[in-house]
Amino acid sequence: MPSQHSKPSRSPLNNDMLVRGVILVLIGLVLIIAPHFMSSSSVRELFVHAQIPAWFALVLGAAFMGQYALRRHKQK
């Protein structure tokens, strides 16, 4: 009887990579854009100081999404 699952499915890992990437990109974008819409100077200053982690989250999220796209392309 031949086995139907000759290749293990990696879709849960790929889906997790995509979800993490989207979440990180959204966090990065919110932290970068939010100071432009805030009226309170103390809260705005907090968000301005979070610019470096925001860019890091944005780049890391884009890398995760790129990794997902590469794995998806290789599976086809």
MMTF fields as JSON, N, C-alpha, C and O atoms, coordinates in Angstrom:
{
  "mmtfVersion": "1.0.0",
  "mmtfProducer": "UNKNOWN",
  "numBonds": 303,
  "numAtoms": 304,
  "numGroups": 76,
  "numChains": 1,
  "numModels": 1,
  "chainsPerModel": [1],
  "groupsPerChain": [76],
  "chainIdList": ["A"],
  "bondAtomList": [4, 2, 8, 6, 12, 10, 16, 14, 20, 18, 24, 22, 28, 26, 32, 30, 36, 34, 40, 38, 44, 42, 48, 46, 52, 50, 56, 54, 60, 58, 64, 62, 68, 66, 72, 70, 76, 74, 80, 78, 84, 82, 88, 86, 92, 90, 96, 94, 100, 98, 104, 102, 108, 106, 112, 110, 116, 114, 120, 118, 124, 122, 128, 126, 132, 130, 136, 134, 140, 138, 144, 142, 148, 146, 152, 150, 156, 154, 160, 158, 164, 162, 168, 166, 172, 170, 176, 174, 180, 178, 184, 182, 188, 186, 192, 190, 196, 194, 200, 198, 204, 202, 208, 206, 212, 210, 216, 214, 220, 218, 224, 222, 228, 226, 232, 230, 236, 234, 240, 238, 244, 242, 248, 246, 252, 250, 256, 254, 260, 258, 264, 262, 268, 266, 272, 270, 276, 274, 280, 278, 284, 282, 288, 286, 292, 290, 296, 294, 300, 298],
  "bondOrderList": [1, 1, 1, 1, 1, 1, 1, 1, 1, 1, 1, 1, 1, 1, 1, 1, 1, 1, 1, 1, 1, 1, 1, 1, 1, 1, 1, 1, 1, 1, 1, 1, 1, 1, 1, 1, 1, 1, 1, 1, 1, 1, 1, 1, 1, 1, 1, 1, 1, 1, 1, 1, 1, 1, 1, 1, 1, 1, 1, 1, 1, 1, 1, 1, 1, 1, 1, 1, 1, 1, 1, 1, 1, 1, 1],
  "groupList": [{"groupName": "MET", "atomNameList": ["N", "CA", "C", "O"], "elementList": ["N", "C", "C", "O"], "formalChargeList": [0, 0, 0, 0], "bondAtomList": [1, 0, 2, 1, 3, 2], "bondOrderList": [1, 1, 2], "singleLetterCode": "M", "chemCompType": "L-PEPTIDE LINKING"}, {"groupName": "PRO", "atomNameList": ["N", "CA", "C", "O"], "elementList": ["N", "C", "C", "O"], "formalChargeList": [0, 0, 0, 0], "bondAtomList": [1, 0, 2, 1, 3, 2], "bondOrderList": [1, 1, 2], "singleLetterCode": "P", "chemCompType": "L-PEPTIDE LINKING"}, {"groupName": "SER", "atomNameList": ["N", "CA", "C", "O"], "elementList": ["N", "C", "C", "O"], "formalChargeList": [0, 0, 0, 0], "bondAtomList": [1, 0, 2, 1, 3, 2], "bondOrderList": [1, 1, 2], "singleLetterCode": "S", "chemCompType": "L-PEPTIDE LINKING"}, {"groupName": "GLN", "atomNameList": ["N", "CA", "C", "O"], "elementList": ["N", "C", "C", "O"], "formalChargeList": [0, 0, 0, 0], "bondAtomList": [1, 0, 2, 1, 3, 2], "bondOrderList": [1, 1, 2], "singleLetterCode": "Q", "chemCompType": "L-PEPTIDE LINKING"}, {"groupName": "HIS", "atomNameList": ["N", "CA", "C", "O"], "elementList": ["N", "C", "C", "O"], "formalChargeList": [0, 0, 0, 0], "bondAtomList": [1, 0, 2, 1, 3, 2], "bondOrderList": [1, 1, 2], "singleLetterCode": "H", "chemCompType": "L-PEPTIDE LINKING"}, {"groupName": "LYS", "atomNameList": ["N", "CA", "C", "O"], "elementList": ["N", "C", "C", "O"], "formalChargeList": [0, 0, 0, 0], "bondAtomList": [1, 0, 2, 1, 3, 2], "bondOrderList": [1, 1, 2], "singleLetterCode": "K", "chemCompType": "L-PEPTIDE LINKING"}, {"groupName": "ARG", "atomNameList": ["N", "CA", "C", "O"], "elementList": ["N", "C", "C", "O"], "formalChargeList": [0, 0, 0, 0], "bondAtomList": [1, 0, 2, 1, 3, 2], "bondOrderList": [1, 1, 2], "singleLetterCode": "R", "chemCompType": "L-PEPTIDE LINKING"}, {"groupName": "LEU", "atomNameList": ["N", "CA", "C", "O"], "elementList": ["N", "C", "C", "O"], "formalChargeList": [0, 0, 0, 0], "bondAtomList": [1, 0, 2, 1, 3, 2], "bondOrderList": [1, 1, 2], "singleLetterCode": "L", "chemCompType": "L-PEPTIDE LINKING"}, {"groupName": "ASN", "atomNameList": ["N", "CA", "C", "O"], "elementList": ["N", "C", "C", "O"], "formalChargeList": [0, 0, 0, 0], "bondAtomList": [1, 0, 2, 1, 3, 2], "bondOrderList": [1, 1, 2], "singleLetterCode": "N", "chemCompType": "L-PEPTIDE LINKING"}, {"groupName": "ASP", "atomNameList": ["N", "CA", "C", "O"], "elementList": ["N", "C", "C", "O"], "formalChargeList": [0, 0, 0, 0], "bondAtomList": [1, 0, 2, 1, 3, 2], "bondOrderList": [1, 1, 2], "singleLetterCode": "D", "chemCompType": "L-PEPTIDE LINKING"}, {"groupName": "VAL", "atomNameList": ["N", "CA", "C", "O"], "elementList": ["N", "C", "C", "O"], "formalChargeList": [0, 0, 0, 0], "bondAtomList": [1, 0, 2, 1, 3, 2], "bondOrderList": [1, 1, 2], "singleLetterCode": "V", "chemCompType": "L-PEPTIDE LINKING"}, {"groupName": "GLY", "atomNameList": ["N", "CA", "C", "O"], "elementList": ["N", "C", "C", "O"], "formalChargeList": [0, 0, 0, 0], "bondAtomList": [1, 0, 2, 1, 3, 2], "bondOrderList": [1, 1, 2], "singleLetterCode": "G", "chemCompType": "PEPTIDE LINKING"}, {"groupName": "ILE", "atomNameList": ["N", "CA", "C", "O"], "elementList": ["N", "C", "C", "O"], "formalChargeList": [0, 0, 0, 0], "bondAtomList": [1, 0, 2, 1, 3, 2], "bondOrderList": [1, 1, 2], "singleLetterCode": "I", "chemCompType": "L-PEPTIDE LINKING"}, {"groupName": "ALA", "atomNameList": ["N", "CA", "C", "O"], "elementList": ["N", "C", "C", "O"], "formalChargeList": [0, 0, 0, 0], "bondAtomList": [1, 0, 2, 1, 3, 2], "bondOrderList": [1, 1, 2], "singleLetterCode": "A", "chemCompType": "L-PEPTIDE LINKING"}, {"groupName": "PHE", "atomNameList": ["N", "CA", "C", "O"], "elementList": ["N", "C", "C", "O"], "formalChargeList": [0, 0, 0, 0], "bondAtomList": [1, 0, 2, 1, 3, 2], "bondOrderList": [1, 1, 2], "singleLetterCode": "F", "chemCompType": "L-PEPTIDE LINKING"}, {"groupName": "GLU", "atomNameList": ["N", "CA", "C", "O"], "elementList": ["N", "C", "C", "O"], "formalChargeList": [0, 0, 0, 0], "bondAtomList": [1, 0, 2, 1, 3, 2], "bondOrderList": [1, 1, 2], "singleLetterCode": "E", "chemCompType": "L-PEPTIDE LINKING"}, {"groupName": "TRP", "atomNameList": ["N", "CA", "C", "O"], "elementList": ["N", "C", "C", "O"], "formalChargeList": [0, 0, 0, 0], "bondAtomList": [1, 0, 2, 1, 3, 2], "bondOrderList": [1, 1, 2], "singleLetterCode": "W", "chemCompType": "L-PEPTIDE LINKING"}, {"groupName": "TYR", "atomNameList": ["N", "CA", "C", "O"], "elementList": ["N", "C", "C", "O"], "formalChargeList": [0, 0, 0, 0], "bondAtomList": [1, 0, 2, 1, 3, 2], "bondOrderList": [1, 1, 2], "singleLetterCode": "Y", "chemCompType": "L-PEPTIDE LINKING"}],
  "groupTypeList": [0, 1, 2, 3, 4, 2, 5, 1, 2, 6, 2, 1, 7, 8, 8, 9, 0, 7, 10, 6, 11, 10, 12, 7, 10, 7, 12, 11, 7, 10, 7, 12, 12, 13, 1, 4, 14, 0, 2, 2, 2, 2, 10, 6, 15, 7, 14, 10, 4, 13, 3, 12, 1, 13, 16, 14, 13, 7, 10, 7, 11, 13, 13, 14, 0, 11, 3, 17, 13, 7, 6, 6, 4, 5, 3, 5],
  "groupIdList": [1, 2, 3, 4, 5, 6, 7, 8, 9, 10, 11, 12, 13, 14, 15, 16, 17, 18, 19, 20, 21, 22, 23, 24, 25, 26, 27, 28, 29, 30, 31, 32, 33, 34, 35, 36, 37, 38, 39, 40, 41, 42, 43, 44, 45, 46, 47, 48, 49, 50, 51, 52, 53, 54, 55, 56, 57, 58, 59, 60, 61, 62, 63, 64, 65, 66, 67, 68, 69, 70, 71, 72, 73, 74, 75, 76],
  "secStructList": [7, 7, 7, 1, 7, 1, 1, 7, 7, 7, 2, 2, 2, 2, 2, 2, 2, 2, 2, 2, 2, 2, 2, 2, 2, 2, 2, 2, 2, 2, 2, 2, 2, 4, 4, 4, 4, 7, 7, 7, 2, 2, 2, 2, 2, 2, 2, 2, 6, 6, 2, 2, 2, 2, 2, 2, 2, 2, 2, 2, 2, 2, 2, 2, 2, 2, 2, 2, 2, 2, 2, 2, 2, 2, 2, 7],
  "xCoordList": [0.836, 0.0, 0.89, 1.619, 0.859, 1.725, 1.293, 0.107, 2.279, 2.014, 1.608, 2.258, 0.547, 0.072, 0.882, 0.932, 1.511, 2.256, 3.748, 4.42, 4.275, 5.693, 6.5, 7.678, 5.872, 6.537, 5.796, 4.591, 6.485, 5.779, 5.263, 5.936, 4.082, 3.467, 4.087, 4.204, 4.482, 5.083, 4.203, 4.67, 2.946, 2.086, 1.832, 1.739, 1.714, 1.544, 2.743, 2.572, 3.948, 5.139, 5.13, 5.441, 4.78, 4.718, 3.638, 3.847, 2.482, 1.413, 1.816, 1.496, 2.516, 3.004, 3.979, 3.959, 4.827, 5.786, 5.053, 5.44, 4.002, 3.224, 2.511, 2.526, 1.897, 1.172, 2.129, 1.827, 3.265, 4.261, 4.742, 4.911, 4.961, 5.406, 4.384, 4.733, 3.139, 2.076, 1.936, 1.789, 1.982, 1.852, 3.01, 2.796, 4.238, 5.39, 5.336, 5.679, 4.913, 4.798, 3.747, 3.96, 2.626, 1.583, 2.066, 1.802, 2.771, 3.309, 4.283, 4.229, 5.172, 6.142, 5.473, 5.849, 4.481, 3.792, 3.046, 3.063, 2.393, 1.66, 2.626, 2.343, 3.755, 4.719, 5.359, 5.722, 5.502, 6.103, 5.094, 5.445, 3.853, 2.843, 2.138, 1.711, 2.011, 1.211, 1.604, 0.709, 2.892, 3.211, 2.651, 2.477, 2.373, 1.842, 0.384, -0.109, -0.303, -1.723, -2.005, -3.169, -0.982, -1.179, -1.096, -0.304, -1.929, -1.924, -1.123, -0.539, -1.089, -0.364, 1.138, 1.601, 1.883, 3.32, 4.085, 5.079, 3.638, 4.369, 4.225, 5.186, 3.029, 2.806, 3.49, 4.056, 3.438, 4.1, 5.603, 6.227, 6.172, 7.613, 7.968, 9.026, 7.087, 7.299, 7.373, 8.25, 6.447, 6.423, 7.606, 8.117, 8.038, 9.197, 10.445, 11.296, 10.557, 11.72, 11.658, 12.649, 10.528, 10.38, 10.596, 10.207, 11.203, 11.39, 12.352, 12.105, 13.421, 14.391, 13.76, 13.858, 13.109, 12.433, 11.308, 11.028, 10.669, 9.598, 10.154, 9.576, 11.26, 11.883, 12.395, 12.318, 12.916, 13.376, 12.206, 12.328, 11.082, 9.896, 9.411, 9.005, 9.45, 9.014, 9.909, 9.41, 11.209, 12.149, 12.069, 12.09, 11.977, 11.886, 10.589, 10.593, 9.5, 8.235, 8.293, 7.77, 8.929, 9.086, 9.966, 9.722, 10.984, 11.849, 11.068, 11.23, 10.231, 9.404, 8.456, 8.28, 7.858, 6.946, 7.698, 7.176, 8.906, 9.726, 10.12, 10.116, 10.46, 10.792, 9.586, 9.732, 8.415, 7.183, 7.003, 6.685, 7.211, 7.035, 8.045, 7.697, 9.287, 10.301, 9.967, 10.098, 9.54, 9.177, 7.971, 7.902, 7.04, 5.831, 6.186, 5.642, 7.113, 7.534, 8.292, 8.124, 9.121, 9.889, 9.006, 9.343, 7.881, 6.979, 6.231, 5.788, 6.082, 5.323, 6.12, 5.629],
  "yCoordList": [-1.171, 0.0, 1.246, 1.459, 2.064, 3.236, 4.319, 4.524, 4.986, 6.061, 7.329, 7.721, 7.957, 9.182, 10.395, 11.4, 10.305, 11.44, 11.178, 10.952, 11.202, 10.989, 12.223, 12.115, 13.386, 14.633, 15.256, 15.488, 15.531, 16.108, 17.514, 18.308, 17.793, 19.097, 20.126, 19.898, 21.259, 22.326, 23.566, 24.654, 23.421, 24.592, 25.268, 26.495, 24.537, 25.266, 26.157, 27.262, 25.688, 26.5, 27.716, 28.823, 27.523, 28.638, 29.635, 30.845, 29.132, 30.035, 30.835, 32.02, 30.201, 30.928, 32.03, 33.124, 31.739, 32.731, 33.926, 35.072, 33.665, 34.74, 35.571, 36.8, 34.912, 35.624, 36.49, 37.649, 35.943, 36.732, 37.925, 39.02, 37.709, 38.806, 39.925, 41.1, 39.569, 40.585, 41.345, 42.567, 40.624, 41.287, 42.244, 43.365, 41.817, 42.693, 43.921, 45.023, 43.74, 44.891, 45.869, 47.081, 45.354, 46.242, 46.993, 48.187, 46.307, 46.974, 48.068, 49.184, 47.739, 48.732, 49.939, 51.075, 49.705, 50.826, 51.697, 52.923, 51.062, 51.838, 52.7, 53.87, 52.139, 52.91, 54.033, 55.063, 53.856, 54.898, 55.995, 57.175, 55.626, 56.596, 57.291, 58.436, 56.63, 57.142, 58.539, 59.332, 58.885, 60.228, 61.375, 62.48, 61.138, 62.2, 62.525, 63.583, 61.639, 61.84, 62.098, 62.182, 62.225, 62.418, 63.892, 64.65, 64.271, 65.67, 65.855, 66.917, 64.862, 64.963, 64.845, 63.878, 65.827, 65.847, 64.759, 64.239, 64.408, 63.388, 62.001, 61.234, 61.687, 60.396, 60.375, 59.357, 61.485, 61.573, 61.356, 60.677, 61.936, 61.769, 60.308, 59.835, 59.604, 58.167, 57.407, 56.564, 57.712, 57.022, 57.427, 56.61, 58.668, 59.107, 58.351, 58.026, 58.07, 57.325, 55.846, 55.13, 55.394, 53.995, 53.819, 52.792, 54.791, 54.712, 53.594, 52.91, 53.401, 52.348, 50.964, 50.171, 50.634, 49.331, 49.202, 48.101, 50.303, 50.253, 49.874, 49.032, 50.478, 50.12, 48.685, 47.977, 48.259, 46.871, 45.907, 44.909, 46.199, 45.342, 45.327, 44.282, 46.467, 46.555, 45.716, 44.974, 45.834, 45.078, 43.586, 42.763, 43.235, 41.822, 41.204, 40.07, 41.932, 41.441, 41.248, 40.264, 42.185, 42.038, 40.835, 40.144, 40.578, 39.411, 38.115, 37.167, 38.066, 36.879, 36.648, 35.515, 37.712, 37.573, 37.159, 36.39, 37.66, 37.249, 35.783, 35.063, 35.345, 33.934, 33.049, 31.982, 33.487, 32.745, 32.644, 31.579, 33.765, 33.769, 32.848, 32.143, 32.851, 31.971, 30.502, 29.695, 30.151, 28.758, 28.34, 27.213, 29.237, 28.934, 28.742, 27.869, 29.579, 29.476, 28.169, 27.551, 27.747, 26.507, 25.276, 24.26, 25.342, 24.194, 23.952, 22.831, 24.955, 24.799, 24.129, 23.924],
  "zCoordList": [0.0, 0.0, 0.0, 0.968, -1.032, -1.1, -0.112, 0.146, 0.418, 1.368, 0.62, -0.349, 1.069, 0.428, 0.865, 0.156, 2.021, 2.571, 2.44, 3.446, 1.233, 1.048, 1.439, 1.781, 1.39, 1.746, 2.935, 2.843, 4.046, 5.191, 4.876, 4.22, 5.349, 5.119, 6.045, 7.249, 5.483, 6.28, 6.281, 6.621, 5.91, 5.823, 7.166, 7.197, 8.29, 9.552, 9.873, 10.387, 9.575, 9.815, 8.899, 9.336, 7.65, 6.708, 7.094, 7.008, 7.521, 7.93, 9.16, 9.257, 10.102, 11.275, 10.867, 11.43, 9.892, 9.409, 8.809, 9.039, 8.044, 7.435, 8.502, 8.444, 9.463, 10.522, 11.336, 11.619, 11.707, 12.458, 11.649, 12.184, 10.359, 9.506, 9.423, 9.532, 9.234, 9.136, 10.447, 10.449, 11.56, 12.87, 13.113, 13.573, 12.809, 13.011, 12.105, 12.534, 10.868, 9.967, 10.485, 10.458, 10.95, 11.494, 12.728, 12.868, 13.625, 14.818, 14.411, 14.926, 13.485, 13.028, 12.408, 12.698, 11.554, 10.917, 11.916, 11.814, 12.88, 13.898, 14.704, 14.96, 15.101, 15.888, 15.086, 15.653, 13.791, 12.96, 12.639, 12.645, 12.361, 11.916, 13.083, 12.943, 14.215, 15.335, 15.82, 16.112, 15.924, 16.443, 15.604, 16.118, 14.351, 13.494, 13.803, 13.41, 14.494, 14.785, 16.26, 16.652, 17.076, 18.522, 18.885, 18.324, 19.829, 20.263, 21.557, 21.767, 22.406, 23.666, 23.418, 22.815, 23.883, 23.59, 24.357, 23.851, 25.565, 26.331, 25.708, 25.658, 25.237, 24.589, 23.226, 22.828, 22.52, 21.219, 21.369, 20.553, 22.411, 22.649, 22.924, 22.511, 23.615, 23.843, 22.531, 22.34, 21.625, 20.336, 19.459, 18.694, 19.565, 18.787, 19.22, 18.392, 20.512, 21.011, 20.62, 20.762, 20.141, 19.727, 18.226, 17.669, 17.567, 16.123, 15.712, 14.72, 16.441, 16.09, 16.226, 15.289, 17.359, 17.404, 16.376, 15.902, 16.034, 15.037, 13.673, 12.986, 13.273, 11.992, 12.016, 11.012, 13.162, 13.291, 13.105, 12.394, 13.738, 13.595, 12.153, 11.643, 11.5, 10.115, 9.195, 8.349, 9.359, 8.52, 8.828, 7.913, 10.106, 10.485, 9.961, 9.481, 10.048, 9.515, 8.011, 7.486, 7.315, 5.865, 5.537, 4.547, 6.354, 6.14, 6.346, 5.578, 7.365, 7.593, 6.411, 5.961, 5.921, 4.795, 3.529, 2.721, 3.357, 2.227, 2.326, 1.328, 3.534, 3.757, 3.445, 2.849, 3.841, 3.52, 2.006, 1.477, 1.32, -0.134, -0.819, -1.766, -0.348, -0.93, -0.715, -1.636, 0.484, 0.758, -0.064, -0.555, -0.207, -0.983, -2.462, -3.137, -2.95, -4.343, -4.595, -5.646, -3.641, -3.791, -3.749, -4.356, -3.046, -2.943, -4.245, -4.495, -5.065, -6.32, -7.373, -8.482]
}
